[in-house]
Amino acid sequence: MPTALITGITGQDGSYLTELLLEKGYTVHGIVRRTSLLERSRLRHLFADPEVYEKRLFLHYADLDDATTLRRVILSVAPDELYHLAGQSHVGLSFEIPESTCQLTSLSTLRILEIIRDLANPPRFYHASSSEVFGSPKESPQNEDTPFRPVTPYGYAKAFATQMVGIYRNSFGIHAVNGITFNHESPRRGENFVTRKVCRAAAAIKKGLTSHLSLGDTSARRDWGWAPDYVKGMWLSLQHSPAGDYVLATGRQHSVQDVVEAAFATVDLDWRQHLKRDERFVRKADPCNLVGDPGKARRELGWEVSIDFEEMIRRMTEAELENLG
Ligand code: G4F
């Protein structure tokens, strides 16, 4: 049975990918940072399963900036597939902490590529790239050939890492893939990303726990899809030969305002009575016209999205209502 190693296993994508790989019969190893809090809520159900935890699912402590430990984990696990999902993933925050964003996002990818380059049998390598690399694109929709024009520190950091993956694929023959994923969401999304923030607030207002929702620019538009579909795309992209890059996206754009309207409609409330603008959430620069063309992933991988935007926001809002009891 194949063995996979995942950086960022405790995140939204890492947890869905773990479930998918376990279903497919993989042994899954994850790299986690040591923190004083042991709460890893997205994987809690798997830790509680005696057939899974420490039988087919293992965790290892390592830091992305600690090459020795990373090398040691990679050598001892000897994965067939390595999914590199970890990094500082909040775009707005990347303006506040650009150095650590680049350390975690750009240099960690290069560090892992350097480690696997020296292996006799390097694993297949998946890099979680992002639509942020397109930034302010001159063409729409964006595909694998669209030039990178990032406008945020995060976008630049991802662009560096994405191009390094291409260099290692072409120059060292590593089976390395960039999944250029557009926004993908679920009830497991971090609470400071806009879809989760809106769905959570709509549910909390419905339950009488709060009265308003503060947002930045509600005219901002993104191509939002359902995260479990995207981890399937990650796995499919790594099975395909020869290795290449794949845009994973829905091909449809919606505004933050659409997210608000869909979430408040789910709880049957009038958003106009609860929405406030807060300049603190307006970014210094924000990509525009981001919408992906998933044609190559459809043709070569048979990848399809399973639910639309409205259904996704409805599910996320209902999950928040359930969480609140
Ligand atoms: O949910 P967001 O924070 O996601 P963003 O910045 O597009 O980044 C996410 O998707 C990228 C592409 O896949 C990933 F690379 C990245 O790691 C992350 O997963 O913001 C979405 C939009 C932005 O235009 C933002 O300016 O919503 C706008 N927005 C408006 N008010 C807000 C808010 N975003 C947040 N987080 N909070 C607000 O109050």
Boltz pocket constraint, residues with backbone or C-beta under 6 A from the ligand:
constraints:
  - pocket:
      binder: B
      contacts: [[A, 88], [A, 89], [A, 90], [A, 91], [A, 92], [A, 129], [A, 130], [A, 131], [A, 132], [A, 181], [A, 182], [A, 183], [A, 184], [A, 192], [A, 193], [A, 194], [A, 195], [A, 197], [A, 214], [A, 215], [A, 216], [A, 217], [A, 218], [A, 220], [A, 221], [A, 222], [A, 256], [A, 281], [A, 282], [A, 283], [A, 286], [A, 287]]
      max_distance: 6.0
